[in-house]
Every structure is written in C-alpha cells, then in structure tokens.
Amino acid sequence: MPLHQMPAAEFPVSVDLVHRLLVDQHPDIAGLGIEVLANGWDNMVCRLGDAYLARLPRRALAAELVAHEQQWLPVLAADLPLPVPAPVRVGRPACGYPWSWSVVPFLPGEIAARTPPEDLQSAARVLGEFLAALHAPAPPDAPAHTSRGVALERRAERVVQQLSRLDGDADGDRDAALRVWETAANAPQWDGPPLWLHADLHPANILVDRGRIGAVIDFGDITSGDPATDLAVAWMLFPAEQRAVFRQAYGRADDHTWARARGWALALSLVFLTHSADNPLMAGIGRRTFRAVLG
C-alpha cells in the first residue's frame, strides 16, 4: 500500500516561538522550562514546567480545531469521568505567529499506543463509561466535521480505493475487509440526535497512568453525529473479549451501531496505514486495528 508522509507544517513552530508568545501574553509562566513533547499531524505540544502544556497549531486547518477545543472542552469537562485537557489559558496571534493557541493542564501518563493498560478488563469498562458520558445530545452549534460522525457511505469511495492498493499477496485480507465494509455500510444509519463525539479516539489519544486509563486527550476533531465513530476504538485497543466488556459498559450500542463501529475501525485503520510513512507509531496502530477488524 502506498504510504504518504504526515502533512507538512504551514508555519515553523519552535521552542523559541513558544517562549516569545508566553513572554508577550502570559509572562507569569514564561520562565517555566519548555520542552517539545510531540509534533503531530496538526499541533506541536510543549511541556511547560510540571503543570502545563502549550499546544500550537502547525496548519491553518488545525487552528480551527484548537478554537473548537477552547470553546467546548471547558463546557464538557465537568460531566466526564476522566480528565480532559480543557484549556486554562488562551493565546492569540502574535510574534508573527498567525493563529490562536492554548495552554492546557499537564495530564500524567504515557499514551496507550506505547504503554497499554495493565488490566484490559478494567480499561474496557472505564473507556466504555467515558464514552457513555461524552455521547450526550449536542447543541445545533456544535462543530461540524466533513469526515467524522457522518454516514459511512461518505467514506465508501476512499475505503474501496485504499483497499485496492493492498499488496498483491493480500487478496484474502482485501476480500475479508470488503465483506466487513459492506456489512457496515449496509447497516441502518444513525437515526438518533447528533451526539457529542471525540471523533479522533485512538490509542495515541488515551493516556495510561500507573497501569490504568487516566485521561483522554486531543479533542481537536470534536464534533457531533453517529457514536459509532468513537466506538471504533474498541478494535484499536482491545481483544475480542474486552471489546464485549467495553460494549456492555457503554450500554447502548445496538447491533447496527456496533457493525458501523467496526466499519469505522476499518476506515480509520486504512487512513493510519496510508498516511504514516514517517510516523511508525500511527502506522502500527493502523496495522493492529486492521488485523483486529478482520479477526
């Protein structure tokens, strides 16, 4: 399958820029040590001392996502059973930097993609209960998203194209994946109210602290729609036995929703596989999810 690199940064983000922005707008924390923690598809994240992170968009599209976090995460955080990085400071364009940015609390732990939970049964219950709390009806002005929370048929062309590019010795995998996709795509669409969604829930956006799921991070894609989008995480993180525990803890995924969730897991695994040539962590999530979906 052809691999593509992560999107290039549209503005150079550096430790020096973070320091200058802090001096300009939040001088009381500008003296904290600054260390790059992650450079993702959308944002550079820096550690600020022991208590904070600075989150700066690398692309114009990501700047819109940061604005969504700034508006909605403080509203949702109080009703969620796990910590989330609701912004505690808001930064504005300055020092030549063109976008809004955030200071968020530092949440301890390692991402589940590197350090899985020690007790998968407990983790499945915790994550299922978290999504049950998050998936409340969203207001009409919730952020829109062009490719998450939507009907699966809007993903069909891309999924079929990506499956056609599987290596030539993967015919059995391709056929099995197409059967999974057809079952998911033919399931009745979500007919309930649009629900709040994380919309980018995968093992690199889940923190594990002392062996247990401790927080859910990176709500930049927050939107509303079909809960099956988020339930796809069951195939990304859990074996079959724990997927059943997750589903029971969530409590309201009927068979049609569960079939769509499996289809979402397949679609997202293909995204990770095809856009992570320079990101082995995300490529690994894609490979493991693809195998889990087929299993």
Secondary structure, DSSP 8 states (H G I E B T S, - for coil): ---------SS---HHHHHHHHHHH-GGGTTS-EEEEEE-SSEEEEEETTTEEEEEESSHHHHHHHHHHHHHHHHHHTT-SS-----SEEE-SBTTB-S-EEEEE---SEETTTS--S-HHHHHHHHHHHHHHH--B--TTS---SSSSS-GGGGHHHHHHHHHTS-GGGHHHHHHHHHHHHHHHHS----S--EEE-S--SGGGEEEETTEEEEE---TT-EEE-THHHHTHHHHH--HHHHHHHHHHH----HHHHHHHHHHHHHHHHHHHHS-TT-HHHHHHHHHHHHHHH-
